[in-house]
């Protein structure tokens, strides 16, 4: 049996794939402090869900549990703000902004193809499929989802 494959669109707005999926909810990201470094050259980030390709200038964010994810340079300013003494666009501590997302708690395994067309993430039963509303999708483990998001509808 093949697992469902969800595609990041790289287009603004929530995807039809997620917005019409049964059981989807709306949530808001909590304001949380994270560590950020900006890639000085292309690199691979090894996550629980798979390997993600980062491009020069992309932000590599590290959360409280040591988990890492990539945020494109183009989307980073709408998602994070520097905490003094960090200067915007430089490595350091940042605060996540309380952006709205759409998410689905998945009962079985699934995959997400990122907008780069190369990076493929693998979700496990119980993981959340997250649509960030900026054309990107992600997978978030249940414990990290509960600590990072609050359900609003």
C-alpha positions as CSV (number, residue, x, y, z in Angstrom):
1,X,0.0,0.0,0.0
2,X,1.4,3.4,-1.0
3,X,1.4,6.3,1.4
4,X,-0.3,9.5,0.6
5,X,2.1,12.1,-0.9
6,X,1.4,15.8,-0.3
7,X,3.1,18.5,-2.4
8,X,4.3,21.9,-1.3
9,X,3.1,24.3,-3.9
10,X,5.4,27.3,-3.4
11,X,2.3,29.5,-3.8
12,X,0.8,31.7,-1.1
13,X,-2.3,30.5,0.7
14,X,-3.3,27.2,2.1
15,X,-3.2,24.2,-0.3
16,X,-6.3,22.5,-1.5
17,X,-4.8,19.2,-0.4
18,X,-4.7,20.2,3.2
19,X,-7.7,22.6,3.4
20,X,-10.1,19.9,2.1
21,X,-8.5,17.0,4.1
22,X,-10.9,15.4,6.7
23,X,-10.1,16.4,10.2
24,X,-8.0,19.5,9.4
25,X,-7.8,22.2,12.1
26,X,-6.6,25.8,12.3
27,X,-3.9,26.6,14.8
28,X,-1.6,29.4,15.7
29,X,2.2,29.2,16.4
30,X,3.2,30.1,19.9
31,X,5.8,32.8,20.4
32,X,8.9,30.7,21.2
33,X,12.6,31.5,21.3
34,X,14.8,29.5,18.9
35,X,18.4,29.5,17.8
36,X,19.0,30.4,14.1
37,X,22.0,30.1,11.9
38,X,22.0,31.1,8.2
39,X,23.5,28.7,5.7
40,X,26.7,30.1,4.2
41,X,26.6,27.4,1.5
42,X,24.3,24.7,0.3
43,X,23.9,21.9,2.9
44,X,21.8,19.0,4.0
45,X,19.8,19.1,7.3
46,X,19.0,15.7,8.7
47,X,15.7,15.7,10.5
48,X,13.5,13.0,12.1
49,X,11.4,13.1,9.0
50,X,14.1,13.1,6.3
51,X,16.9,15.1,4.8
52,X,16.1,18.6,3.7
53,X,18.3,20.6,1.3
54,X,19.2,24.1,2.5
55,X,20.4,26.8,0.1
56,X,22.9,29.6,0.8
57,X,21.1,32.2,2.9
58,X,18.3,29.8,4.2
59,X,17.7,29.9,8.0
60,X,18.4,26.7,9.9
61,X,16.3,26.9,13.0
62,X,16.8,24.8,16.1
63,X,13.9,24.3,18.5
64,X,13.8,23.5,22.2
65,X,14.0,19.8,21.7
66,X,17.0,20.1,19.4
67,X,14.9,19.5,16.3
68,X,16.0,21.5,13.2
69,X,14.2,22.8,10.2
70,X,14.9,25.0,7.2
71,X,13.1,28.3,6.5
72,X,13.8,29.9,3.2
73,X,15.4,33.4,3.3
74,X,12.4,34.8,1.5
75,X,9.9,33.6,4.2
76,X,12.1,34.0,7.3
77,X,11.2,37.7,8.0
78,X,7.5,37.0,8.1
79,X,8.0,34.1,10.6
80,X,10.8,35.3,13.1
81,X,12.1,38.4,14.8
82,X,15.6,38.9,16.2
83,X,16.0,39.1,20.0
84,X,18.6,41.6,21.1
85,X,21.6,41.6,20.9
86,X,21.0,39.6,17.7
87,X,20.7,41.7,14.5
88,X,18.0,40.8,12.0
89,X,19.5,38.5,9.3
90,X,22.4,37.4,11.5
91,X,23.0,34.1,13.4
92,X,21.5,34.2,17.0
93,X,18.3,34.0,19.0
94,X,15.0,34.8,17.4
95,X,11.3,34.8,18.5
96,X,8.8,33.0,16.4
97,X,5.8,35.1,15.3
98,X,2.2,33.9,16.0
99,X,1.3,33.0,12.4
100,X,-1.8,30.9,11.6
101,X,-1.4,27.4,10.1
102,X,-3.7,24.6,9.0
103,X,-2.9,21.1,10.1
104,X,-4.1,17.5,10.0
105,X,-3.4,14.8,12.6
106,X,-2.5,11.8,10.4
107,X,-3.6,8.3,11.3
108,X,-1.2,6.5,9.0
109,X,2.2,7.1,7.3
110,X,2.5,9.8,4.7
111,X,5.1,11.8,2.7
112,X,5.6,15.4,1.9
113,X,7.5,16.6,-1.2
114,X,9.0,20.0,-0.5
115,X,8.9,22.9,-3.0
116,X,12.5,22.3,-4.0
117,X,11.3,19.1,-5.7
118,X,14.2,17.1,-4.0
119,X,13.5,17.0,-0.3
120,X,11.0,14.3,0.7
121,X,9.8,14.0,4.3
122,X,8.3,10.9,5.8
123,X,5.5,11.1,8.4
124,X,4.6,8.4,10.9
125,X,1.1,7.7,12.3
126,X,0.2,10.4,14.8
127,X,2.4,13.0,13.2
128,X,0.8,16.3,12.0
129,X,0.8,17.4,8.4
130,X,1.2,21.2,8.6
131,X,0.4,23.8,5.9
132,X,2.2,27.0,6.7
133,X,0.1,29.1,4.3
134,X,3.1,30.3,2.3
135,X,3.2,27.4,-0.1
136,X,5.2,25.1,2.2
137,X,4.2,22.0,4.0
138,X,5.9,20.2,6.9
139,X,5.6,17.3,9.3
140,X,5.6,17.9,13.1
141,X,5.8,15.1,15.7
142,X,2.9,15.1,18.2
143,X,4.9,16.4,21.3
144,X,6.5,19.2,19.3
145,X,3.1,20.2,17.8
146,X,1.5,20.4,21.3
147,X,4.4,22.6,22.5
148,X,4.6,24.8,19.4
149,X,1.0,25.4,18.4
150,X,-2.4,26.2,19.9
151,X,-5.5,24.9,18.2
152,X,-7.9,27.8,17.4
153,X,-10.6,26.0,15.3
